[in-house]
Amino acid sequence: MRARWTIVAAALLVAVALLVWWQRQAAPIAPPAIAFPPPSSGARQRIEQRLGDDHAFRNDVLFLLAATLRDRCQPAQAGLLARMANRASLPVLAAISTVTQQDPSLDQPIYQYIQHRADATPCGQPLKMPLAGGHSMAVDIEQYARTFPDSYFDPQRSSEPRDFGGLSLQQRAGNACNSVVYSVLPLGGTDWRCSSLRANARARVRRLCEDELRRQHGGTGGELDMAVGQGMQAAVVSAIAALPEDCR
């Protein structure tokens, strides 16, 4: 048990110490006059076959498509999806890396596929993603953004994450405490009971972090430092200890 809490405490401090923000640049709102060239027909078919068969790969590709398209269509919010993905410690690019290690010939075509589809999709139109058996699903990009980061694992999710209390994506991405919240209570898993309990725990840990920021710095703006992490360490361990053993 002592080892478990040591790991939690270490994750908390590492999250505070290693905050890295992704930076992306806004693109024009309208599709470019000449869209990025697509991959070859054969490469496209292999990519779309994997999209239907491999959910983790689909999640990665869809995230990059959504982020690229939204940065063009919503330039005032450029970079927010990438920034929130980093806050939430999502495994973005891990599945793509696995695929390109298995088949290096798809490395360039995957990014051609993403850029071409993002360039060719009109703003406000859903993205259609291939599924197994020749089926497809339509993903509303703004809905995806409203329900992010949970939508990374559930692209057609319609309800906003319950632990955010109606905060916008910009507010979520700007909250440094989320870097701690998701490092000790990551998303994922299919057990609805644990998902609900962990969402409640994330809200509690976020409040603890914000309270510690106010206590030490007088407000919740800016990034965390080691003193804040150390100040809330005991409270975070206690919050996680309140979860059932199999939900930690």
C-alpha positions in Angstrom: 0.0 0.0 0.0 2.9 2.4 0.9 4.3 1.7 -2.6 1.0 2.6 -4.2 0.9 6.0 -2.5 4.5 6.6 -3.3 3.7 6.1 -7.0 0.7 8.5 -6.8 2.8 11.1 -5.0 5.6 10.8 -7.6 3.1 11.1 -10.4 1.7 14.3 -8.9 5.1 15.9 -8.5 6.3 14.8 -12.0 3.2 16.2 -13.6 3.9 19.5 -11.9 7.6 19.5 -12.8 7.2 18.4 -16.5 4.3 20.6 -17.8 4.8 21.0 -21.6 2.4 22.9 -23.8 1.8 22.1 -27.4 1.9 25.0 -29.7 0.0 25.1 -32.9 -0.5 27.8 -35.5 -3.8 29.0 -36.8 -4.5 28.4 -40.5 -6.9 30.2 -42.8 -10.6 29.6 -42.2 -11.4 28.7 -45.8 -10.0 25.5 -47.4 -6.9 26.2 -49.4 -7.4 26.7 -53.1 -5.1 23.7 -53.7 -5.7 21.0 -51.1 -2.8 19.0 -49.8 -2.3 16.0 -52.1 -3.8 12.7 -51.0 -1.9 9.5 -50.5 -2.0 6.9 -53.2 -5.2 4.9 -53.6 -3.5 1.8 -52.2 -2.2 3.6 -49.2 -5.5 5.2 -48.5 -7.3 1.8 -48.6 -4.7 0.3 -46.1 -5.1 3.3 -43.8 -8.9 3.1 -43.8 -8.8 -0.6 -43.3 -6.8 0.0 -40.1 -9.1 2.8 -39.1 -12.0 0.3 -39.1 -10.1 -2.4 -37.3 -8.0 -0.5 -34.8 -9.8 1.8 -32.4 -6.7 3.3 -30.9 -5.3 4.2 -34.3 -8.7 5.6 -35.2 -8.7 7.7 -32.0 -5.3 9.2 -32.9 -6.1 9.9 -36.6 -9.4 11.5 -35.6 -7.8 13.7 -33.0 -5.3 15.0 -35.5 -8.0 15.5 -38.1 -10.2 17.4 -35.6 -7.3 19.5 -34.3 -6.1 20.4 -37.8 -9.6 21.2 -39.1 -10.7 23.1 -36.0 -7.5 25.2 -36.0 -8.5 26.4 -39.5 -12.2 26.8 -38.9 -11.9 28.3 -35.4 -8.6 30.3 -35.5 -9.4 32.2 -32.3 -9.3 28.8 -30.5 -6.3 27.4 -32.5 -4.3 24.9 -30.4 -6.9 24.3 -27.7 -7.5 20.6 -28.6 -3.7 19.9 -28.6 -3.2 21.8 -25.4 -6.1 20.0 -23.6 -4.7 16.6 -24.9 -1.5 17.4 -23.2 -3.2 18.5 -20.0 -5.1 15.3 -20.0 -2.0 13.1 -20.7 -3.8 11.5 -23.6 -1.8 8.8 -25.5 -1.9 10.8 -28.8 0.4 9.5 -31.5 1.1 6.3 -29.6 -1.1 4.2 -31.9 0.1 5.9 -35.0 3.7 5.2 -34.0 2.8 1.6 -33.5 1.3 1.3 -37.0 4.2 3.0 -38.7 6.6 0.7 -36.8 4.7 -2.3 -38.1 4.5 -0.8 -41.6 7.0 2.0 -42.2 5.7 2.5 -45.7 2.6 4.1 -44.2 4.5 6.8 -42.3 4.2 9.6 -44.9 0.8 8.5 -46.3 -0.9 8.7 -42.9 0.0 12.4 -42.5 -0.9 13.0 -46.2 -4.2 11.4 -45.4 -4.8 13.6 -42.4 -3.8 16.8 -44.0 -5.7 16.2 -47.3 -8.9 15.3 -45.5 -8.6 18.3 -43.1 -7.9 20.6 -46.1 -10.8 19.2 -48.1 -13.5 19.2 -45.4 -15.6 22.4 -45.3 -16.0 24.1 -41.9 -19.2 23.0 -40.1 -19.3 19.7 -41.9 -19.0 16.4 -39.9 -16.0 14.1 -40.5 -16.9 10.7 -41.7 -14.6 8.0 -40.2 -14.4 4.4 -41.6 -15.6 1.6 -39.4 -15.3 -2.2 -39.7 -17.5 -3.9 -42.3 -17.6 -1.0 -44.7 -19.6 1.2 -42.3 -18.7 4.7 -41.2 -19.5 7.2 -38.4 -20.0 10.9 -38.6 -18.2 13.0 -36.0 -19.3 16.6 -35.3 -16.1 18.5 -34.6 -17.6 21.1 -32.3 -19.4 18.4 -30.3 -16.0 16.5 -30.2 -14.4 19.7 -28.8 -17.2 20.3 -26.3 -16.8 16.8 -24.9 -13.0 16.6 -25.0 -10.9 15.0 -23.6 -13.5 12.2 -23.0 -14.4 12.2 -26.7 -10.9 11.1 -27.5 -12.0 7.6 -26.5 -15.7 8.1 -27.4 -15.8 10.2 -30.6 -19.6 10.5 -30.7 -20.1 11.4 -27.1 -22.8 14.0 -26.7 -22.6 14.9 -23.0 -19.9 17.2 -21.6 -17.6 15.7 -19.0 -19.5 15.9 -15.7 -16.4 16.9 -13.7 -16.0 20.2 -15.6 -19.1 21.9 -14.4 -19.9 23.5 -17.8 -16.5 25.1 -18.3 -15.4 25.8 -21.9 -12.6 24.0 -23.7 -10.5 27.2 -23.4 -11.0 27.3 -19.6 -10.3 23.6 -19.3 -7.1 23.8 -21.3 -6.0 26.9 -19.4 -6.4 25.2 -16.0 -2.9 24.1 -14.9 -4.5 21.8 -12.3 -5.8 19.5 -15.0 -2.2 18.4 -15.6 -2.2 17.0 -12.1 -5.8 15.7 -12.2 -5.3 13.5 -15.2 -1.8 12.3 -14.2 -3.3 10.7 -11.0 -6.8 9.9 -12.4 -6.3 9.2 -16.1 -9.2 8.6 -18.6 -9.8 5.2 -20.1 -11.4 1.9 -19.1 -14.9 0.7 -19.8 -16.3 0.2 -16.3 -19.1 2.8 -16.0 -19.1 2.7 -12.2 -15.4 3.4 -12.0 -15.7 6.1 -14.7 -18.3 7.9 -12.7 -16.4 7.7 -9.4 -13.2 8.8 -11.1 -15.0 11.8 -12.6 -16.1 12.8 -9.2 -12.6 12.3 -7.8 -11.1 14.4 -10.6 -13.5 17.3 -9.7 -12.4 17.0 -6.1 -8.7 16.9 -6.9 -9.1 19.9 -9.2 -10.7 21.9 -6.4 -7.9 20.9 -4.0 -5.3 22.0 -6.5 -7.1 25.3 -7.1 -7.5 25.9 -3.3 -3.7 25.3 -2.9 -2.9 27.7 -5.8 -5.1 30.4 -4.1 -3.5 29.8 -0.8 0.1 30.0 -2.1 -0.3 32.5 -5.0 -3.6 34.3 -4.5 -5.2 33.0 -7.6 -5.6 30.1 -10.0 -3.9 31.6 -13.0 -0.5 30.5 -14.3 1.3 27.2 -14.1 2.0 25.1 -11.1 5.3 24.8 -9.2 6.8 22.2 -6.9 5.6 24.0 -3.7 2.0 23.7 -4.9 2.4 20.0 -5.7 3.9 19.3 -2.3 1.3 21.3 -0.5 -1.6 19.3 -2.0 0.1 15.9 -2.0 -1.5 14.5 1.2 -5.0 15.7 0.1 -4.6 14.1 -3.3 -3.5 10.8 -1.8 -6.5 10.9 0.5 -8.9 11.6 -2.4 -7.6 8.6 -4.3 -7.7 6.4 -1.2 -11.4 7.0 -1.0 -12.0 5.2 -4.4 -12.6 1.5 -4.4 -9.5 -0.5 -4.9 -10.2 -1.6 -8.4 -11.0 2.0 -9.6 -7.6 3.5 -8.5 
